[in-house]
Amino acid sequence: MAQSGKGRLNYRCPSCFLRDLDIDMFYDKEKDEYYCMRCQYHSNEAEILRWNEIIRLRYGAMAKRFDKFDFD
């Protein structure tokens, strides 16, 4: 999803993103945590960043071009 450079970053919900849903999380200033409106996942910023790094492993070869398929 597109995001302007102003304000806090929008983070993807790790729980929804594991199911291939691209849902942005909202920030609650009072609790100092992020939450998802779809699945009720909530966590602090450090935990969300940790989960997003784990999820990036799925898309590690997305920009790599495979020319040869050698299955032998």
Secondary structure as GFF3:
##gff-version 3
##sequence-region A 1 72
A	DSSP	alpha_helix	14	17	.	.	.	ID=ss1
A	DSSP	beta_strand	26	28	.	.	.	ID=ss2
A	DSSP	beta_strand	33	35	.	.	.	ID=ss3
A	DSSP	beta_strand	42	43	.	.	.	ID=ss4
A	DSSP	alpha_helix	45	55	.	.	.	ID=ss5
A	DSSP	three_ten_helix	56	59	.	.	.	ID=ss6
###
